[in-house]
Each structure stands twice: as structure tokens, then as C-alpha cells.
Amino acid sequence: MKKKRVLFVIDSLDCAGAEKSLISLLSAFDYEIYSVDLRLFAHGHILEELVPNEVNILKPLEYTEFSKMSLKKACIYSIRKFNVKSLLSRFTYSLKIRVRKYNHSQKARIFWENISKVIEEDSTNYDIAISYAQGIPTFYVAEKIKATKKFAWVNVSNRLDEVEKEFHQRYYDQFDKIVAVSESTKEIFIETFNQYTAITKVIYDINNADSIMKMSGVGKSYNDNFKGIRILTIGRLDQNKGYDIALAACKMLKESGVKFRWYSLGKGILKEEIEEQIRTAGLTEDFILLGVEANPYPFIKDSDIYVQTSRHEGFGLAIAEARMLNIPVVTTSFDAVYNQMVNKKNGLVVDMNAEAVCEGIVTLINDLELRSEIKEYLKKEKKGNVEELEKIYQLIND
């Protein structure tokens, strides 16, 4: 039987929710039926080592390699190749994003407006092409890939302005189906693009509970011999993850006299700013940035409380992972939170401010009966959702 040829496209395999979800999906995929290629726009990130051997990671695009060159080397390369288009495109994009701060959607648009003309098309004829993230992967699959069917994943709850809406619509028009990772993500997407209601469906991020449980027992964890309450947050160091809320709550928690340490797994554009805020607030011994780990599950398992201070989440994969490891959760009430949280059953859902987060943490620390009840509830909760993979197969084969 001839295998169906499938392409997945994502920005990179850095350590974040969509990336970990894709690794879980690929780890459970049926390679006797499907031949899978994977296109990345940035290589060398931490989760690449977890990609199954059956997956063919495509060699970097020519522009991907060009963009990593120093300016001097890029100029010499362009002259030798008699190709200044890439250099001019790179200059133009760099200048535009330095004018002011842009959000992720805006940066993706500006990148594609300036860079797409120098990115080569893929000559392969795929049966299925899947953009597994919004922005550049979506634009690339729409414009540069030949496929019988194209599917676009929507894993962030973004409300777009008119400029972004008009730009994105050109590309979503090229897709056969659109997949949102939660009901609330779908609702927000349809608010902006109601013309796609009929072709938009929900498939949750794949969580393999057995795999996560096994991985929680291997690899490194905390090594500071701290004996108090360990609090953990996982997420990119950016505005959407609400680290300003976390730091303010941390300061309140310290002032209340609780013996704790609050750890963060993640990296991002606000790293230096957050480090400065930690120093200014006198929290260098209390709020610890751990960077990123390919296997975060030992850290989750060895935590007492998992805290999510996000302003927006498409689903909230790290919360799901904490729940699978039976760790009580305190989370802000972002759009998709009730797709998986049951307040006062598997954790606490609080208002999106530092006072409420701090109060929720203190409640779980002091109310031992409530914390015990939450842990018991978590142990009985359904673990994982590998059955969502069947929905993906149905999508591909329909």
C-alpha cells in the first residue's frame, strides 16, 4: 500500500506548547500508513532530539541559512551569488521591525511581506500539508506548498485588527480545513473569520499521559535542596504569559512570611527585563529562572503547586501536564481555562491579577484538606487524550 505523504510545518521546535504538542502527535503517528516530512524555519532547538526517527526533518531553506549569517558574510555571499534580493529583503525586514514594537502576528506579516519573495517553493507534491502554527507556517503552506489538501492549526487565541485580518484571510482562503485547539480558540477565531465557520473544527493538543509519566521519572530536576513549598510556572518569557503578575504575586507571598521558592521554565524576549525586575523587587532567592529543559516533567512532578499567570492561551498545555502528574494548579481565568479546569476540584481559577494569584497560592498552602481533595480528584481524572489522534486521521482520510 502506498503511504500518504504528509508535511508538517512549524516555526521551530523550541520548548513551548505547540511544539510539545507536535512532538506528542508525531510520537504517536502511524508510520506504516503515513510518510512524514517536517519543515522548520529555525533549526537546532531543544525538542528536535525528541522527533521520532521515522520523521524526515527537511534541510533548512536557503533563506533560513542566509538569515543566520553575519551581516558581513551575508553581503559577501550575496555579491558572490549575484543575488542581492535576499540581502535587500533582510535589510528591509530588519529596519521595519526596529521602528516600533510589534506583536507576534504583526511581525509574522511584516516578515512574509518582505521575505516571501526570496523563499523558494517546495516542488514536492504532498497528499496533506499542515501548518501547525499561525503566522509564517500558515503563509508558507498556503503559498509555497503543493498539496491535495491543506489544513491550518490555530493554537493561539488572537483577536486581529483589520490590517492583520485582511492579510491573514488571503492565506486562510487556501486551506481546506482549519483546526482550533480548544472550543474558546475556535470561538475567538470565528469572531474574526466567520466565513470559515463551516470548515473549522476542534482537535485538542495531543497529551500522552503514559509518556509524560515515564519521562517524569528520568532526567534532572531541582538540585538546590530547598525544603519549603516549590511553585512552578512554565511559559515563554513574554507579555502574554503574565510574568509581571507572577512577580507581583511572588513579592506579596514573600511579605506574608511563606517559605517557598517559585521557579520558571522558559525563555523569551523579556528575559533581561524580568531578571531586572527580580533584582529590583529583591526576589533573587525567591523567583528562579531555570531556562528551558527538553524534559520538564521531573520539575513538574517535584513541585507542590503549578501556577499559570497567562493572559491568553489557546489551550494551556502545561496545565494539562501538571494535572496528569497530579499537581494542584492555580491559574488565571484566561479564555480557554475552563476547557480543562474545574474550579476547586482540580485546582483554583482566579482573577487575572497578582492579589488573586497570591491568595490562591496561600489557600492551597494553608488549606491542607483542600489540597488533599484536589490531589485525590486529580488522581481520578481522565489522563491524556490520545484519542484526539483519531480525529486527525479522520481529517486526513476524509
C-alpha positions in Angstrom: 0.0 0.0 0.0 1.3 3.4 -1.0 1.8 5.7 2.0 0.2 9.0 2.2 2.7 11.8 2.1 2.2 14.3 4.9 4.0 17.6 5.6 4.0 19.4 9.0 5.3 23.0 9.2 6.1 24.9 12.4 8.4 27.8 13.2 10.8 25.7 15.3 11.0 23.0 17.9 11.8 25.3 20.8 10.3 24.4 24.1 6.7 25.7 24.0 3.1 24.4 24.0 2.5 24.0 20.2 6.0 22.5 19.8 5.5 19.9 22.6 2.0 19.1 21.2 3.6 18.4 17.8 6.2 16.1 19.4 3.4 14.2 21.2 1.5 13.9 17.9 4.5 12.7 15.9 5.4 10.2 18.6 2.0 8.5 18.3 1.7 8.7 14.5 1.3 5.6 12.4 4.3 5.5 10.1 3.2 2.3 8.4 0.4 4.3 6.7 2.0 7.8 6.5 5.3 9.2 5.3 6.0 12.4 7.2 8.2 15.4 6.4 8.8 18.2 8.8 9.7 21.8 7.8 11.2 24.1 10.3 12.1 27.8 9.9 14.7 27.7 12.7 16.9 24.7 13.5 18.9 23.5 16.4 16.3 23.9 19.2 15.9 21.7 22.2 12.9 19.5 21.2 14.4 18.3 17.9 16.1 15.5 19.8 12.6 14.1 20.6 11.4 13.9 16.9 10.8 10.2 16.0 13.4 8.7 13.7 10.7 8.0 11.1 10.1 11.7 10.6 12.2 13.3 7.8 13.3 16.8 9.0 13.8 18.7 5.8 17.1 20.5 5.2 16.9 24.2 6.0 15.6 26.6 3.4 18.2 28.7 1.7 17.0 31.9 3.3 17.0 30.2 6.8 20.7 29.6 6.4 21.3 33.1 4.9 19.5 34.8 7.8 21.9 33.2 10.3 25.0 34.7 8.6 26.6 37.8 10.0 25.9 41.0 8.1 29.4 41.0 6.6 29.2 37.4 5.5 25.7 37.9 4.1 27.0 40.8 1.9 29.9 38.8 0.6 27.6 35.8 -0.1 25.1 38.0 -2.0 27.8 39.5 -4.2 29.4 36.1 -5.0 26.0 34.7 -5.9 24.9 37.7 -7.9 21.8 37.8 -5.7 21.0 40.9 -3.8 17.3 40.2 -3.4 17.8 38.2 -0.2 20.1 40.9 1.3 17.7 43.7 0.4 14.7 41.7 1.9 16.7 41.1 5.0 17.6 44.7 5.4 14.0 45.9 4.8 12.6 43.5 7.3 15.2 44.3 10.0 14.6 48.1 9.6 10.8 47.8 9.8 10.7 45.7 13.0 13.1 48.2 14.7 10.7 51.1 14.1 8.5 50.0 17.0 7.4 47.0 19.0 5.1 44.6 17.1 3.1 41.7 18.4 3.7 38.1 17.0 1.0 38.4 14.3 2.3 41.8 13.1 6.0 40.5 13.0 4.9 37.5 11.0 3.0 39.6 8.5 6.0 42.0 8.1 8.4 39.1 7.7 6.2 37.5 5.0 5.6 40.8 3.1 9.3 41.3 2.8 10.9 37.8 2.8 8.4 35.6 1.0 9.6 36.6 -2.5 13.1 35.1 -1.8 11.8 31.9 -0.1 11.8 29.0 -2.6 8.8 26.9 -3.3 8.8 23.2 -2.5 8.4 21.1 -5.6 7.1 18.0 -3.7 3.5 17.0 -4.3 2.1 16.2 -0.8 -1.2 14.5 -0.1 -1.6 16.6 3.1 0.2 19.8 4.2 -0.4 21.0 7.8 0.7 24.4 9.1 0.9 23.6 12.8 1.2 27.2 14.0 -0.2 30.6 13.0 1.7 33.1 11.1 4.7 32.2 8.9 3.9 28.4 8.8 0.4 29.2 7.6 1.6 31.7 5.0 4.3 29.2 3.8 1.9 26.3 3.4 -0.6 28.4 1.6 1.8 30.0 -0.9 4.8 27.7 -1.3 3.5 24.1 -0.9 1.7 21.9 -3.4 -0.8 19.5 -1.7 -4.1 17.8 -2.4 -5.4 19.1 0.9 -4.1 21.8 3.3 -5.0 22.2 7.0 -4.2 25.1 9.2 -3.9 24.8 13.0 -5.0 27.7 15.2 -3.3 27.3 18.6 -3.4 30.9 20.0 -6.4 33.0 20.8 -5.7 36.2 18.9 -8.1 39.0 18.1 -6.7 40.6 15.0 -7.2 44.2 13.8 -8.4 44.9 10.3 -4.9 45.1 8.7 -4.0 41.7 10.1 -7.4 40.2 9.4 -7.2 41.2 5.7 -3.7 39.9 5.3 -4.4 36.5 7.1 -7.6 36.0 5.1 -5.6 35.8 1.8 -3.8 32.7 3.2 -6.7 31.0 5.1 -8.6 31.0 1.8 -6.1 28.4 0.5 -7.0 25.9 3.2 -9.5 23.0 3.2 -9.9 22.8 6.9 -8.9 24.9 9.9 -8.3 23.2 13.3 -8.6 25.1 16.6 -7.1 23.5 19.7 -10.0 24.4 22.0 -13.6 25.5 21.9 -12.7 29.0 23.1 -9.9 29.3 20.5 -12.4 28.3 17.8 -14.9 30.9 19.1 -12.4 33.7 19.0 -11.1 32.7 15.6 -14.7 32.6 14.2 -15.4 36.1 15.7 -12.7 37.4 13.3 -13.3 35.0 10.4 -16.9 33.9 10.4 -16.7 33.0 6.8 -14.7 29.9 7.9 -17.2 28.6 10.4 -18.2 25.6 8.2 -14.6 24.4 7.8 -13.3 25.0 11.3 -13.3 22.2 13.8 -11.7 21.5 17.3 -9.0 19.0 17.9 -7.3 19.3 21.3 -3.5 19.2 21.7 -2.3 15.6 22.0 -1.3 14.6 25.5 0.1 11.2 26.1 -0.2 10.5 29.8 1.8 7.3 29.8 4.7 9.0 28.0 4.6 12.0 30.4 4.5 9.8 33.4 7.6 7.8 32.2 9.5 10.9 31.4 8.8 12.4 34.8 10.9 9.6 36.3 14.1 10.3 34.3 16.3 13.3 33.8 17.2 16.1 36.1 15.0 18.1 38.5 15.7 20.7 41.2 19.1 20.5 42.7 19.1 23.2 45.4 18.0 21.0 48.4 15.2 23.5 49.2 12.8 22.2 51.9 9.8 24.6 51.5 7.0 24.9 49.1 8.1 24.6 45.4 6.0 26.6 42.9 6.5 26.1 39.2 5.4 28.2 36.1 6.2 27.1 32.6 6.0 29.5 29.7 7.8 31.8 27.3 9.1 35.0 28.9 6.7 37.3 27.2 3.8 39.6 27.9 1.1 37.0 27.2 2.4 34.7 30.0 1.8 37.4 32.7 5.2 37.3 34.4 4.5 40.7 35.8 1.5 39.2 37.6 3.7 36.3 38.8 6.5 38.6 40.1 4.0 40.9 41.9 2.3 37.8 43.5 5.7 36.4 44.4 6.6 39.6 46.3 3.3 39.5 48.2 3.8 35.9 49.0 7.3 36.7 50.4 5.9 39.5 52.5 3.3 37.1 54.0 6.1 35.0 55.5 5.5 31.8 53.5 8.6 29.6 53.0 8.6 29.0 49.2 10.5 29.2 46.0 8.9 30.0 42.7 10.6 28.5 39.6 10.1 29.3 35.9 10.9 27.1 32.9 11.1 29.1 29.7 12.9 31.7 27.7 11.9 34.7 25.6 12.3 38.3 24.6 11.6 39.6 28.2 14.4 37.6 29.9 16.6 40.6 30.7 13.7 42.7 31.7 12.3 40.0 34.0 15.8 39.5 35.5 16.0 43.2 36.3 12.5 43.2 37.9 13.5 40.2 40.0 16.6 42.1 41.3 14.7 45.3 41.8 12.0 43.5 43.8 14.6 41.7 46.0 13.4 38.3 44.8 16.7 36.8 43.6 16.4 34.0 46.1 12.6 33.5 45.6 11.9 33.6 41.9 14.3 31.4 40.0 14.6 31.4 36.2 15.7 27.9 35.1 15.8 28.4 31.3 14.4 25.5 29.2 14.5 21.8 29.5 13.7 19.2 26.8 12.1 17.1 29.6 10.3 19.4 32.1 8.3 16.6 33.7 10.6 15.8 36.6 10.4 19.5 37.6 6.5 19.4 37.4 6.4 16.1 39.4 8.6 17.5 42.2 6.6 20.7 42.5 3.9 21.3 45.2 1.9 23.8 43.2 1.8 24.7 39.5 0.9 28.3 38.7 -0.2 29.7 35.3 -0.5 33.5 35.1 -1.3 33.8 31.4 -3.4 36.5 29.8 -4.1 34.3 26.7 -3.7 30.6 26.0 -5.1 28.6 23.1 -5.4 25.6 25.4 -2.9 25.6 28.2 -0.8 22.5 27.6 1.5 23.0 30.7 -1.6 23.0 32.9 -2.7 19.7 31.3 0.7 18.3 32.0 0.6 19.3 35.7 -2.8 17.7 36.0 -1.5 14.5 34.5 1.2 14.4 37.2 -1.4 15.2 39.9 0.0 18.6 40.8 -2.6 21.2 42.1 -3.0 24.2 39.8 -3.6 27.9 40.4 -4.4 29.6 37.1 -5.7 32.9 35.9 -9.0 32.9 34.1 -7.8 33.2 30.5 -10.2 32.5 27.6 -9.7 28.7 27.3 -9.2 27.9 31.0 -12.5 26.1 31.6 -11.8 23.7 28.7 -9.8 21.7 31.3 -10.2 23.3 34.7 -12.9 22.6 37.3 -12.6 25.3 40.0 -11.9 24.0 43.5 -11.8 20.4 42.0 -8.5 20.0 40.1 -7.2 23.4 41.1 -8.1 27.1 41.6 -9.1 29.5 38.8 -8.6 33.1 40.0 -8.9 36.6 38.7 -6.1 37.9 36.4 -4.2 40.0 39.0 -1.4 39.5 41.5 -3.6 39.7 44.6 -5.9 36.9 43.4 -2.9 34.7 42.3 -1.2 35.2 45.7 -4.5 34.5 47.5 -5.0 31.3 45.5 -1.5 30.1 46.3 -1.8 30.9 50.0 -5.1 29.0 50.1 -3.5 25.8 48.7 -0.6 26.1 51.0 -2.6 26.7 54.2 -5.7 24.6 53.5 -4.2 21.1 53.6 -7.6 19.5 53.4 -8.5 21.3 50.1 -5.0 20.5 48.7 -5.5 16.8 49.6 -9.0 16.8 48.0 -7.6 18.3 44.8 -4.9 15.7 44.6 -7.4 12.9 45.0 -9.6 14.4 42.3 -6.6 14.7 40.0 -5.7 11.0 40.6 -9.2 10.0 39.4 -9.3 12.4 36.4 -9.1 11.0 32.9 -5.4 11.1 31.9 -4.3 12.3 28.4 -6.3 12.4 25.2 -4.5 10.2 22.6 -8.0 9.6 21.2 -7.7 13.0 19.6 -5.2 11.4 17.2 -8.2 9.6 15.6 -9.7 12.9 14.8 -6.5 13.9 12.9 -6.6 10.6 11.0 -10.2 11.2 10.1 -9.3 14.7 9.0 -6.5 13.4 6.8 -8.5 10.5 5.3 -11.9 12.1 4.9 
